[in-house]
Amino acid sequence: DGGITQSPKYLFRKEGQNVTLSCEQNLNHDAMYWYRQDPGQGLRLIYYSQIVNDFQKGDIAEGYSVSREKKESFPLTVTSAQKNPTAFYLCASTPAPRHRGDGYTFGSGTRLTVV
Amino acid sequence: AQSVAQPEDQVNVAEGNPLTVKCTYSVSGNPYLFWYVQYPNRGLQFLLKYITGDNLVKGSYGFEAEFNKSQTSFHLKKPSALVSDSALYFCAVRDTLTGGGNKLTFGTGTQLKVEL
């Protein structure tokens, strides 16, 4: 079955550490997105990518980095510069950006906790 | 710019009663509108969408939504609520005129609680 796989499901980070969250899709979707979810704040866009080797900052990109070397993969690195990284992180994808009537397919999320 | 508002943080309803979760939007052109549901510690699941045509859209699990252009609303409804409908519901919008990555803008979510 096609879908988006996020790993790990739970991740613990020590102060000052960088961690990388994995997002892989086999839907042949062009566009991929990373969101952060905090209680009562809905979804906030971190980074998005419309095509391989290209990505743009979202609304809260500070302290995060991404890469898009393959169509299927869009990993998110939470750097030590992100002062409050404890949150639920969601990856999503959608077919080619010109298909504006398509919604997102979401992964099952990664819960990151700073210890 | 596109935006969406969900005015209620939580909606409580008794099982068997009808439910409504409210959503209003703002776009420059015409909207594409979506509803998603999220269960605890899970990703969002697609429920239904409005692109064009009939203002009443039917979706998964017996849910439906009514597009009202004059009121810029897209409220989610179900005739008879189930306890298993208890979850977090998100409305989302995409403007037909917007460039910028085909992004959806999400509301802050409404927690639905269905009680026996």
gemmi code that builds the backbone of each chain (N, CA, C; Angstrom):
import gemmi

chains = {
    "A": [
        ("ASP", (0.831, -1.194, 0.000), (0.000, 0.000, 0.000), (0.870, 1.251, 0.000)),
        ("GLY", (0.431, 2.278, -0.753), (1.172, 3.513, -0.768), (0.885, 4.347, 0.448)),
        ("GLY", (1.898, 5.111, 0.876), (1.691, 5.968, 2.023), (2.957, 6.699, 2.410)),
        ("ILE", (2.901, 7.337, 3.578), (4.038, 8.072, 4.130), (4.460, 7.401, 5.419)),
        ("THR", (5.745, 7.156, 5.543), (6.285, 6.528, 6.741), (7.173, 7.512, 7.465)),
        ("GLN", (6.844, 7.781, 8.720), (7.683, 8.620, 9.576), (8.340, 7.752, 10.640)),
        ("SER", (9.609, 8.000, 10.872), (10.306, 7.265, 11.920), (11.329, 8.175, 12.585)),
        ("PRO", (11.610, 7.915, 13.873), (10.896, 6.982, 14.730), (9.560, 7.553, 15.188)),
        ("LYS", (8.761, 6.779, 15.867), (7.488, 7.260, 16.386), (7.706, 8.146, 17.603)),
        ("TYR", (8.684, 7.768, 18.435), (9.054, 8.553, 19.609), (10.567, 8.800, 19.572)),
        ("LEU", (10.980, 10.009, 19.937), (12.388, 10.380, 19.889), (12.691, 11.264, 21.080)),
        ("PHE", (13.805, 10.987, 21.731), (14.212, 11.778, 22.882), (15.548, 12.446, 22.562)),
        ("ARG", (15.612, 13.727, 22.846), (16.819, 14.497, 22.529), (17.378, 15.135, 23.774)),
        ("LYS", (18.687, 15.068, 23.901), (19.344, 15.769, 24.999), (19.602, 17.207, 24.590)),
        ("GLU", (19.728, 18.063, 25.557), (20.052, 19.460, 25.304), (21.331, 19.557, 24.471)),
        ("GLY", (21.308, 20.386, 23.411), (22.494, 20.609, 22.605), (22.706, 19.617, 21.486)),
        ("GLN", (21.816, 18.651, 21.371), (21.953, 17.624, 20.339), (21.148, 17.984, 19.099)),
        ("ASN", (21.661, 17.583, 17.953), (20.865, 17.601, 16.728), (20.212, 16.240, 16.566)),
        ("VAL", (18.970, 16.225, 16.071), (18.322, 14.958, 15.762), (17.650, 15.079, 14.407)),
        ("THR", (17.533, 13.940, 13.714), (16.924, 13.922, 12.383), (15.706, 13.021, 12.385)),
        ("LEU", (14.604, 13.576, 11.872), (13.356, 12.841, 11.738), (13.221, 12.397, 10.284)),
        ("SER", (12.842, 11.164, 10.111), (12.754, 10.604, 8.774), (11.325, 10.688, 8.240)),
        ("CYS", (11.195, 10.967, 6.933), (9.915, 10.954, 6.239), (10.138, 10.378, 4.845)),
        ("GLU", (9.481, 9.253, 4.572), (9.607, 8.574, 3.282), (8.207, 8.334, 2.713)),
        ("GLN", (8.044, 8.612, 1.398), (6.748, 8.361, 0.757), (6.937, 7.554, -0.522)),
        ("ASN", (5.970, 6.666, -0.783), (5.994, 5.877, -2.008), (4.759, 6.161, -2.860)),
        ("LEU", (4.293, 7.400, -2.784), (3.094, 7.824, -3.499), (3.426, 8.528, -4.813)),
        ("ASN", (4.721, 8.701, -5.079), (5.175, 9.441, -6.256), (4.693, 10.892, -6.244)),
        ("HIS", (4.553, 11.441, -5.030), (4.153, 12.830, -4.884), (5.348, 13.752, -5.050)),
        ("ASP", (5.097, 14.898, -5.699), (6.169, 15.858, -5.901), (6.433, 16.710, -4.665)),
        ("ALA", (5.391, 17.140, -3.988), (5.536, 18.106, -2.905), (5.483, 17.422, -1.539)),
        ("MET", (6.347, 17.885, -0.645), (6.370, 17.358, 0.718), (6.485, 18.505, 1.705)),
        ("TYR", (5.970, 18.257, 2.913), (5.837, 19.316, 3.907), (6.168, 18.781, 5.290)),
        ("TRP", (6.696, 19.661, 6.146), (6.870, 19.358, 7.562), (6.084, 20.367, 8.388)),
        ("TYR", (5.303, 19.818, 9.322), (4.531, 20.638, 10.249), (4.910, 20.297, 11.684)),
        ("ARG", (4.761, 21.290, 12.530), (4.902, 21.098, 13.967), (3.535, 21.316, 14.596)),
        ("GLN", (3.182, 20.430, 15.541), (1.900, 20.540, 16.217), (2.121, 20.666, 17.714)),
        ("ASP", (1.613, 21.745, 18.277), (1.619, 21.964, 19.722), (0.181, 22.093, 20.190)),
        ("PRO", (-0.107, 21.695, 21.418), (-1.492, 21.758, 21.911), (-2.067, 23.165, 21.771)),
        ("GLY", (-3.258, 23.255, 21.207), (-3.947, 24.532, 21.095), (-3.436, 25.459, 20.014)),
        ("GLN", (-2.424, 25.030, 19.258), (-1.867, 25.914, 18.223), (-2.040, 25.364, 16.824)),
        ("GLY", (-2.676, 24.272, 16.669), (-2.876, 23.731, 15.337), (-1.576, 23.298, 14.699)),
        ("LEU", (-1.525, 23.360, 13.380), (-0.352, 22.940, 12.620), (0.402, 24.168, 12.137)),
        ("ARG", (1.704, 24.176, 12.364), (2.535, 25.271, 11.877), (3.568, 24.723, 10.904)),
        ("LEU", (3.680, 25.364, 9.741), (4.537, 24.893, 8.660), (5.995, 25.231, 8.936)),
        ("ILE", (6.865, 24.233, 8.862), (8.294, 24.425, 9.110), (9.029, 24.623, 7.791)),
        ("TYR", (8.970, 23.658, 6.913), (9.591, 23.698, 5.598), (8.702, 22.947, 4.612)),
        ("TYR", (8.848, 23.282, 3.334), (8.197, 22.514, 2.296), (9.074, 22.449, 1.059)),
        ("SER", (8.785, 21.434, 0.239), (9.571, 21.208, -0.971), (8.613, 20.818, -2.098)),
        ("GLN", (8.721, 21.503, -3.200), (7.858, 21.202, -4.342), (8.521, 20.245, -5.322)),
        ("ILE", (9.846, 20.132, -5.243), (10.566, 19.343, -6.232), (11.918, 18.959, -5.638)),
        ("VAL", (12.501, 17.921, -6.171), (13.801, 17.467, -5.687), (14.834, 18.595, -5.776)),
        ("ASN", (15.682, 18.657, -4.754), (16.780, 19.628, -4.663), (16.303, 21.068, -4.516)),
        ("ASP", (15.060, 21.240, -4.066), (14.532, 22.585, -3.834), (13.617, 22.550, -2.623)),
        ("PHE", (13.743, 23.555, -1.746), (12.838, 23.630, -0.606), (12.760, 25.082, -0.140)),
        ("GLN", (11.674, 25.390, 0.566), (11.435, 26.745, 1.046), (11.091, 26.740, 2.524)),
        ("LYS", (11.421, 27.835, 3.185), (11.070, 27.995, 4.581), (9.574, 28.222, 4.730)),
        ("GLY", (9.042, 27.651, 5.810), (7.672, 27.932, 6.177), (7.624, 29.041, 7.204)),
        ("ASP", (6.650, 28.954, 8.086), (6.420, 30.032, 9.050), (7.342, 29.978, 10.267)),
        ("ILE", (7.887, 28.799, 10.568), (8.686, 28.651, 11.796), (9.961, 27.854, 11.518)),
        ("ALA", (10.738, 28.259, 10.501), (11.892, 27.478, 10.067), (13.117, 27.604, 10.974)),
        ("GLU", (13.179, 28.601, 11.826), (14.381, 28.821, 12.636), (14.659, 27.628, 13.541)),
        ("GLY", (15.919, 27.148, 13.466), (16.306, 26.013, 14.297), (16.076, 24.664, 13.642)),
        ("TYR", (15.608, 24.680, 12.410), (15.360, 23.457, 11.654), (16.112, 23.495, 10.327)),
        ("SER", (16.407, 22.317, 9.767), (16.954, 22.237, 8.421), (16.386, 21.005, 7.732)),
        ("VAL", (16.373, 21.029, 6.399), (15.848, 19.916, 5.616), (16.742, 19.677, 4.412)),
        ("SER", (16.512, 18.559, 3.745), (17.128, 18.274, 2.456), (16.099, 17.528, 1.611)),
        ("ARG", (16.284, 17.582, 0.302), (15.392, 16.837, -0.611), (16.255, 16.326, -1.759)),
        ("GLU", (17.025, 15.316, -1.459), (17.930, 14.733, -2.446), (17.242, 13.687, -3.298)),
        ("LYS", (16.183, 13.121, -2.790), (15.398, 12.128, -3.520), (13.923, 12.505, -3.439)),
        ("LYS", (13.172, 12.150, -4.449), (11.750, 12.470, -4.469), (11.019, 11.844, -3.295)),
        ("GLU", (11.472, 10.652, -2.889), (10.762, 9.893, -1.881), (11.039, 10.352, -0.457)),
        ("SER", (12.080, 11.140, -0.242), (12.564, 11.377, 1.106), (12.696, 12.860, 1.422)),
        ("PHE", (12.289, 13.240, 2.619), (12.347, 14.644, 3.038), (12.664, 14.696, 4.534)),
        ("PRO", (13.900, 14.412, 4.935), (14.244, 14.388, 6.358), (14.326, 15.785, 6.968)),
        ("LEU", (13.942, 15.864, 8.221), (13.967, 17.120, 8.991), (14.976, 16.988, 10.121)),
        ("THR", (15.907, 17.929, 10.201), (16.854, 17.961, 11.308), (16.465, 19.073, 12.269)),
        ("VAL", (16.316, 18.695, 13.533), (16.052, 19.660, 14.589), (17.395, 19.972, 15.224)),
        ("THR", (17.862, 21.189, 15.066), (19.202, 21.537, 15.534), (19.167, 22.045, 16.969)),
        ("SER", (20.336, 22.205, 17.525), (20.443, 22.709, 18.899), (19.990, 24.163, 18.995)),
        ("ALA", (19.853, 24.828, 17.842), (19.390, 26.218, 17.849), (17.890, 26.322, 18.108)),
        ("GLN", (17.178, 25.217, 17.998), (15.740, 25.227, 18.266), (15.579, 25.096, 19.769)),
        ("LYS", (15.123, 26.162, 20.402), (15.130, 26.232, 21.864), (13.993, 25.473, 22.518)),
        ("ASN", (12.940, 25.225, 21.803), (11.790, 24.536, 22.384), (11.298, 23.462, 21.409)),
        ("PRO", (12.062, 22.391, 21.247), (11.734, 21.425, 20.197), (10.704, 20.378, 20.575)),
        ("THR", (10.336, 20.313, 21.839), (9.374, 19.292, 22.251), (8.033, 19.551, 21.580)),
        ("ALA", (7.603, 18.610, 20.721), (6.375, 18.774, 19.946), (6.111, 17.486, 19.186)),
        ("PHE", (4.976, 17.476, 18.510), (4.602, 16.392, 17.605), (4.857, 16.887, 16.187)),
        ("TYR", (5.642, 16.120, 15.413), (6.028, 16.555, 14.077), (5.333, 15.686, 13.034)),
        ("LEU", (4.731, 16.348, 12.065), (3.979, 15.664, 11.029), (4.562, 15.971, 9.657)),
        ("CYS", (4.701, 14.932, 8.859), (5.143, 15.052, 7.478), (3.938, 14.804, 6.574)),
        ("ALA", (3.876, 15.517, 5.467), (2.753, 15.355, 4.544), (3.256, 15.461, 3.123)),
        ("SER", (2.468, 14.951, 2.186), (2.812, 15.088, 0.781), (1.554, 15.304, -0.040)),
        ("THR", (1.769, 15.800, -1.257), (0.679, 16.022, -2.186), (1.224, 15.887, -3.598)),
        ("PRO", (0.363, 15.506, -4.556), (0.831, 15.421, -5.934), (1.309, 16.777, -6.461)),
        ("ALA", (1.678, 16.817, -7.699), (2.277, 18.005, -8.300), (1.526, 19.275, -7.898)),
        ("PRO", (2.272, 20.338, -7.587), (1.648, 21.573, -7.093), (0.560, 22.131, -7.987)),
        ("ARG", (0.578, 21.769, -9.275), (-0.460, 22.322, -10.155), (-1.821, 21.678, -9.867)),
        ("HIS", (-1.834, 20.559, -9.157), (-3.099, 19.890, -8.843), (-3.671, 20.486, -7.552)),
        ("ARG", (-4.250, 21.639, -7.655), (-4.596, 22.399, -6.466), (-5.809, 21.833, -5.741)),
        ("GLY", (-6.511, 20.929, -6.376), (-7.658, 20.325, -5.711), (-7.310, 19.122, -4.859)),
        ("ASP", (-6.046, 18.738, -4.836), (-5.640, 17.587, -4.049), (-5.321, 17.996, -2.618)),
        ("GLY", (-5.703, 17.137, -1.687), (-5.350, 17.391, -0.300), (-4.000, 16.787, 0.023)),
        ("TYR", (-3.669, 16.772, 1.288), (-2.429, 16.191, 1.765), (-2.664, 14.755, 2.222)),
        ("THR", (-1.610, 13.937, 2.094), (-1.537, 12.659, 2.786), (-0.529, 12.831, 3.902)),
        ("PHE", (-0.908, 12.449, 5.107), (-0.045, 12.633, 6.276), (0.583, 11.329, 6.724)),
        ("GLY", (1.789, 11.452, 7.298), (2.370, 10.356, 8.038), (1.760, 10.276, 9.424)),
        ("SER", (2.207, 9.298, 10.193), (1.627, 9.070, 11.525), (2.301, 9.878, 12.620)),
        ("GLY", (3.349, 10.613, 12.260), (3.932, 11.560, 13.201), (5.101, 11.013, 14.013)),
        ("THR", (5.929, 11.945, 14.481), (7.022, 11.649, 15.416), (6.886, 12.579, 16.608)),
        ("ARG", (6.866, 11.994, 17.803), (6.806, 12.819, 19.014), (8.218, 12.982, 19.554)),
        ("LEU", (8.702, 14.212, 19.540), (10.044, 14.540, 20.011), (9.963, 15.158, 21.398)),
        ("THR", (10.784, 14.641, 22.291), (10.826, 15.151, 23.663), (12.266, 15.464, 24.050)),
        ("VAL", (12.478, 16.627, 24.607), (13.801, 17.001, 25.110), (13.925, 16.522, 26.550)),
        ("VAL", (15.024, 15.807, 26.827), (15.219, 15.272, 28.181), (16.448, 15.908, 28.827)),
    ],
    "B": [
        ("ALA", (-3.892, 36.590, 0.694), (-3.559, 35.625, 1.748), (-4.780, 34.763, 2.050)),
        ("GLN", (-4.534, 33.559, 2.470), (-5.606, 32.634, 2.812), (-5.570, 32.363, 4.301)),
        ("SER", (-6.730, 32.216, 4.896), (-6.802, 31.913, 6.324), (-8.065, 31.135, 6.613)),
        ("VAL", (-8.061, 30.465, 7.743), (-9.226, 29.695, 8.163), (-9.371, 29.808, 9.671)),
        ("ALA", (-10.604, 29.873, 10.136), (-10.877, 30.010, 11.561), (-11.819, 28.909, 12.019)),
        ("GLN", (-11.503, 28.320, 13.141), (-12.386, 27.379, 13.811), (-12.689, 28.002, 15.177)),
        ("PRO", (-13.855, 28.582, 15.310), (-14.125, 29.421, 16.486), (-14.284, 28.664, 17.801)),
        ("GLU", (-14.493, 27.360, 17.737), (-14.713, 26.573, 18.951), (-13.527, 25.658, 19.213)),
        ("ASP", (-12.943, 25.783, 20.419), (-11.861, 24.868, 20.778), (-12.401, 23.471, 21.037)),
        ("GLN", (-13.615, 23.393, 21.578), (-14.188, 22.096, 21.915), (-15.691, 22.132, 21.662)),
        ("VAL", (-16.199, 20.998, 21.190), (-17.636, 20.811, 21.009), (-18.027, 19.532, 21.728)),
        ("ASN", (-19.025, 19.626, 22.560), (-19.538, 18.466, 23.285), (-20.938, 18.134, 22.764)),
        ("VAL", (-21.183, 16.856, 22.530), (-22.481, 16.426, 22.037), (-22.797, 15.046, 22.578)),
        ("ALA", (-24.056, 14.767, 22.784), (-24.472, 13.451, 23.260), (-24.572, 12.482, 22.083)),
        ("GLU", (-24.233, 11.245, 22.338), (-24.314, 10.226, 21.285), (-25.736, 10.164, 20.743)),
        ("GLY", (-25.844, 10.078, 19.416), (-27.142, 10.032, 18.764), (-27.662, 11.388, 18.337)),
        ("ASN", (-27.113, 12.439, 18.915), (-27.526, 13.790, 18.530), (-26.731, 14.261, 17.313)),
        ("PRO", (-27.272, 15.229, 16.568), (-26.490, 15.779, 15.449), (-25.336, 16.631, 15.963)),
        ("LEU", (-24.269, 16.671, 15.172), (-23.121, 17.484, 15.547), (-22.769, 18.450, 14.414)),
        ("THR", (-22.221, 19.590, 14.813), (-21.704, 20.578, 13.867), (-20.383, 21.104, 14.388)),
        ("VAL", (-19.380, 21.111, 13.527), (-18.093, 21.729, 13.844), (-17.904, 22.865, 12.842)),
        ("LYS", (-17.688, 24.067, 13.361), (-17.722, 25.253, 12.507), (-16.363, 25.598, 11.912)),
        ("CYS", (-16.414, 26.165, 10.696), (-15.214, 26.614, 9.997), (-15.584, 27.787, 9.099)),
        ("THR", (-14.820, 28.846, 9.179), (-14.961, 29.952, 8.237), (-13.605, 30.212, 7.592)),
        ("TYR", (-13.609, 30.790, 6.406), (-12.373, 30.939, 5.665), (-12.292, 32.322, 5.030)),
        ("SER", (-11.080, 32.645, 4.582), (-10.857, 33.879, 3.832), (-9.851, 33.600, 2.730)),
        ("VAL", (-10.227, 33.924, 1.490), (-9.347, 33.757, 0.332), (-9.524, 34.923, -0.619)),
        ("SER", (-8.599, 35.070, -1.533), (-8.697, 36.134, -2.534), (-9.528, 35.691, -3.724)),
        ("GLY", (-9.358, 34.427, -4.116), (-10.099, 33.900, -5.244), (-11.232, 33.003, -4.766)),
        ("ASN", (-11.261, 31.807, -5.268), (-12.220, 30.804, -4.809), (-11.501, 29.777, -3.938)),
        ("PRO", (-12.222, 29.153, -3.011), (-11.533, 28.244, -2.092), (-11.618, 26.786, -2.502)),
        ("TYR", (-10.576, 26.055, -2.190), (-10.635, 24.617, -2.059), (-10.644, 24.361, -0.555)),
        ("LEU", (-11.604, 23.583, -0.071), (-11.790, 23.402, 1.374), (-11.721, 21.931, 1.741)),
        ("PHE", (-11.152, 21.666, 2.894), (-10.898, 20.293, 3.334), (-11.227, 20.160, 4.824)),
        ("TRP", (-11.624, 18.953, 5.203), (-11.737, 18.571, 6.603), (-10.876, 17.327, 6.838)),
        ("TYR", (-10.142, 17.366, 7.961), (-9.322, 16.249, 8.397), (-9.684, 15.910, 9.844)),
        ("VAL", (-9.437, 14.650, 10.215), (-9.637, 14.213, 11.600), (-8.338, 13.629, 12.124)),
        ("GLN", (-8.073, 13.877, 13.403), (-6.862, 13.347, 14.039), (-7.219, 12.656, 15.340)),
        ("TYR", (-6.790, 11.396, 15.458), (-6.909, 10.661, 16.710), (-5.596, 10.808, 17.478)),
        ("PRO", (-5.614, 10.600, 18.796), (-4.421, 10.852, 19.622), (-3.159, 10.168, 19.089)),
        ("ASN", (-2.089, 10.956, 19.006), (-0.774, 10.457, 18.582), (-0.784, 9.838, 17.191)),
        ("ARG", (-1.652, 10.340, 16.328), (-1.727, 9.866, 14.962), (-1.655, 11.038, 14.008)),
        ("GLY", (-1.403, 10.737, 12.745), (-1.458, 11.765, 11.716), (-2.891, 12.149, 11.391)),
        ("LEU", (-3.036, 13.128, 10.521), (-4.363, 13.569, 10.110), (-4.892, 12.671, 8.993)),
        ("GLN", (-6.192, 12.381, 9.081), (-6.841, 11.579, 8.051), (-7.849, 12.435, 7.304)),
        ("PHE", (-7.865, 12.302, 5.992), (-8.772, 13.061, 5.143), (-10.219, 12.606, 5.344)),
        ("LEU", (-11.132, 13.570, 5.495), (-12.552, 13.265, 5.621), (-13.331, 13.610, 4.347)),
        ("LEU", (-13.161, 14.843, 3.873), (-13.897, 15.285, 2.697), (-13.317, 16.591, 2.185)),
        ("LYS", (-13.725, 16.956, 0.968), (-13.262, 18.208, 0.392), (-14.329, 18.812, -0.511)),
        ("TYR", (-14.263, 20.138, -0.632), (-15.070, 20.878, -1.594), (-14.130, 21.508, -2.611)),
        ("ILE", (-14.413, 21.215, -3.894), (-13.632, 21.825, -4.969), (-14.537, 22.735, -5.796)),
        ("THR", (-15.647, 22.159, -6.244), (-16.613, 22.921, -7.012), (-17.894, 22.096, -7.075)),
        ("GLY", (-18.979, 22.718, -7.529), (-20.202, 21.950, -7.722), (-21.143, 22.021, -6.545)),
        ("ASP", (-21.767, 20.903, -6.214), (-22.782, 20.819, -5.176), (-22.240, 21.338, -3.860)),
        ("ASN", (-23.006, 22.202, -3.206), (-22.540, 22.803, -1.948), (-22.510, 21.811, -0.799)),
        ("LEU", (-23.233, 20.729, -0.872), (-23.234, 19.708, 0.175), (-22.304, 18.574, -0.248)),
        ("VAL", (-21.278, 18.395, 0.537), (-20.259, 17.400, 0.218), (-20.360, 16.260, 1.224)),
        ("LYS", (-20.371, 15.044, 0.740), (-20.411, 13.880, 1.631), (-19.035, 13.242, 1.689)),
        ("GLY", (-18.677, 12.772, 2.893), (-17.362, 12.206, 3.069), (-17.395, 10.888, 3.820)),
        ("SER", (-16.259, 10.604, 4.449), (-16.088, 9.330, 5.156), (-16.863, 9.322, 6.460)),
        ("TYR", (-17.187, 8.100, 6.952), (-17.759, 7.852, 8.273), (-19.076, 8.594, 8.512)),
        ("GLY", (-19.826, 8.918, 7.452), (-21.114, 9.580, 7.595), (-21.058, 11.076, 7.751)),
        ("PHE", (-19.881, 11.655, 7.651), (-19.741, 13.104, 7.764), (-20.095, 13.791, 6.447)),
        ("GLU", (-20.555, 15.017, 6.576), (-20.830, 15.862, 5.426), (-20.502, 17.299, 5.797)),
        ("ALA", (-20.352, 18.140, 4.790), (-20.059, 19.542, 5.045), (-20.786, 20.383, 4.005)),
        ("GLU", (-21.194, 21.570, 4.445), (-21.930, 22.460, 3.567), (-21.127, 23.702, 3.271)),
        ("PHE", (-20.869, 23.927, 2.003), (-20.157, 25.119, 1.561), (-21.152, 26.259, 1.402)),
        ("ASN", (-20.860, 27.390, 2.041), (-21.723, 28.558, 1.943), (-20.852, 29.743, 1.547)),
        ("LYS", (-20.935, 30.130, 0.282), (-20.031, 31.170, -0.218), (-20.342, 32.534, 0.399)),
        ("SER", (-21.625, 32.843, 0.575), (-21.980, 34.166, 1.100), (-21.527, 34.337, 2.543)),
        ("GLN", (-21.512, 33.253, 3.300), (-21.062, 33.315, 4.689), (-19.615, 32.870, 4.840)),
        ("THR", (-18.967, 32.554, 3.765), (-17.584, 32.033, 3.756), (-17.401, 30.966, 4.833)),
        ("SER", (-18.295, 29.979, 4.803), (-18.235, 28.925, 5.818), (-18.208, 27.545, 5.173)),
        ("PHE", (-17.746, 26.590, 5.952), (-17.664, 25.196, 5.495), (-17.798, 24.323, 6.743)),
        ("HIS", (-18.985, 24.309, 7.322), (-19.205, 23.600, 8.582), (-19.319, 22.093, 8.362)),
        ("LEU", (-18.716, 21.351, 9.262), (-18.758, 19.886, 9.235), (-19.971, 19.414, 10.043)),
        ("LYS", (-20.680, 18.421, 9.498), (-21.897, 17.964, 10.165), (-22.005, 16.450, 10.116)),
        ("LYS", (-22.772, 15.930, 11.082), (-23.118, 14.516, 11.074), (-24.476, 14.387, 11.739)),
        ("PRO", (-25.398, 13.664, 11.128), (-26.767, 13.599, 11.668), (-26.857, 12.929, 13.037)),
        ("SER", (-26.011, 11.934, 13.294), (-26.094, 11.192, 14.543), (-24.678, 10.861, 15.007)),
        ("ALA", (-24.248, 11.483, 16.089), (-22.870, 11.329, 16.557), (-22.659, 9.991, 17.261)),
        ("LEU", (-21.433, 9.487, 17.126), (-21.009, 8.271, 17.818), (-19.874, 8.608, 18.782)),
        ("VAL", (-19.754, 7.834, 19.853), (-18.639, 8.045, 20.784), (-17.306, 7.944, 20.042)),
        ("SER", (-17.246, 7.066, 19.057), (-16.005, 6.868, 18.296), (-15.660, 8.065, 17.404)),
        ("ASP", (-16.569, 9.025, 17.263), (-16.265, 10.246, 16.515), (-15.420, 11.222, 17.332)),
        ("SER", (-15.273, 10.959, 18.595), (-14.487, 11.846, 19.463), (-13.048, 11.914, 18.956)),
        ("ALA", (-12.611, 13.105, 18.600), (-11.290, 13.300, 17.997), (-11.085, 14.797, 17.792)),
        ("LEU", (-9.935, 15.140, 17.222), (-9.599, 16.528, 16.890), (-9.838, 16.736, 15.400)),
        ("TYR", (-10.592, 17.769, 15.057), (-10.982, 18.013, 13.678), (-10.364, 19.313, 13.172)),
        ("PHE", (-9.778, 19.230, 11.977), (-9.132, 20.390, 11.366), (-9.796, 20.733, 10.041)),
        ("CYS", (-10.066, 22.017, 9.873), (-10.495, 22.567, 8.600), (-9.279, 23.171, 7.908)),
        ("ALA", (-9.228, 23.094, 6.577), (-8.092, 23.646, 5.837), (-8.584, 24.269, 4.537)),
        ("VAL", (-7.828, 25.260, 4.051), (-8.221, 25.972, 2.831), (-7.018, 26.200, 1.934)),
        ("ARG", (-7.277, 26.175, 0.649), (-6.276, 26.577, -0.339), (-6.964, 27.520, -1.321)),
        ("ASP", (-6.332, 28.654, -1.590), (-6.880, 29.652, -2.513), (-6.569, 29.235, -3.958)),
        ("THR", (-7.550, 29.320, -4.842), (-7.309, 28.976, -6.238), (-6.359, 29.947, -6.910)),
        ("LEU", (-6.189, 31.131, -6.345), (-5.344, 32.142, -6.979), (-3.931, 32.183, -6.423)),
        ("THR", (-3.685, 31.480, -5.324), (-2.399, 31.632, -4.650), (-1.319, 30.820, -5.322)),
        ("GLY", (-0.117, 31.388, -5.460), (1.048, 30.602, -5.841), (1.643, 30.026, -4.587)),
        ("GLY", (2.954, 29.872, -4.561), (3.600, 29.540, -3.295), (3.441, 28.142, -2.792)),
        ("GLY", (3.588, 27.172, -3.643), (3.797, 25.831, -3.117), (2.568, 25.023, -2.844)),
        ("ASN", (1.434, 25.461, -3.311), (0.249, 24.610, -3.192), (-0.057, 24.302, -1.729)),
        ("LYS", (0.235, 25.241, -0.851), (0.104, 24.975, 0.567), (-1.336, 25.059, 1.025)),
        ("LEU", (-1.671, 24.189, 1.974), (-2.925, 24.309, 2.702), (-2.685, 25.143, 3.954)),
        ("THR", (-3.673, 25.928, 4.324), (-3.646, 26.620, 5.611), (-4.668, 25.955, 6.509)),
        ("PHE", (-4.223, 25.571, 7.708), (-5.076, 24.817, 8.629), (-5.612, 25.720, 9.730)),
        ("GLY", (-6.800, 25.402, 10.207), (-7.315, 26.022, 11.410), (-6.628, 25.450, 12.635)),
        ("THR", (-6.987, 25.967, 13.807), (-6.340, 25.546, 15.045), (-6.926, 24.266, 15.605)),
        ("GLY", (-7.968, 23.767, 14.988), (-8.546, 22.498, 15.407), (-9.677, 22.651, 16.406)),
        ("THR", (-10.634, 21.728, 16.342), (-11.750, 21.665, 17.287), (-11.814, 20.261, 17.860)),
        ("GLN", (-11.742, 20.180, 19.173), (-11.845, 18.885, 19.848), (-13.317, 18.512, 19.981)),
        ("LEU", (-13.701, 17.409, 19.389), (-15.075, 16.920, 19.493), (-15.138, 15.835, 20.554)),
        ("LYS", (-16.060, 15.992, 21.478), (-16.239, 14.989, 22.522), (-17.682, 14.527, 22.474)),
        ("VAL", (-17.878, 13.252, 22.203), (-19.210, 12.664, 22.144), (-19.383, 11.771, 23.372)),
        ("GLU", (-20.403, 12.054, 24.136), (-20.619, 11.351, 25.399), (-21.884, 10.510, 25.348)),
        ("LEU", (-21.854, 9.434, 26.110), (-23.033, 8.555, 26.193), (-24.184, 9.246, 26.924)),
    ],
}
model = gemmi.Model(1)
for chain_id, residues in chains.items():
    chain = gemmi.Chain(chain_id)
    for i, (resn, *xyz) in enumerate(residues, 1):
        res = gemmi.Residue()
        res.name, res.seqid = resn, gemmi.SeqId(i, " ")
        for name, pos in zip(("N", "CA", "C"), xyz):
            atom = gemmi.Atom()
            atom.name, atom.element = name, gemmi.Element(name[0])
            atom.pos, atom.b_iso = gemmi.Position(*pos), 0.0
            res.add_atom(atom)
        chain.add_residue(res)
    model.add_chain(chain)
structure = gemmi.Structure()
structure.add_model(model)
structure.setup_entities()
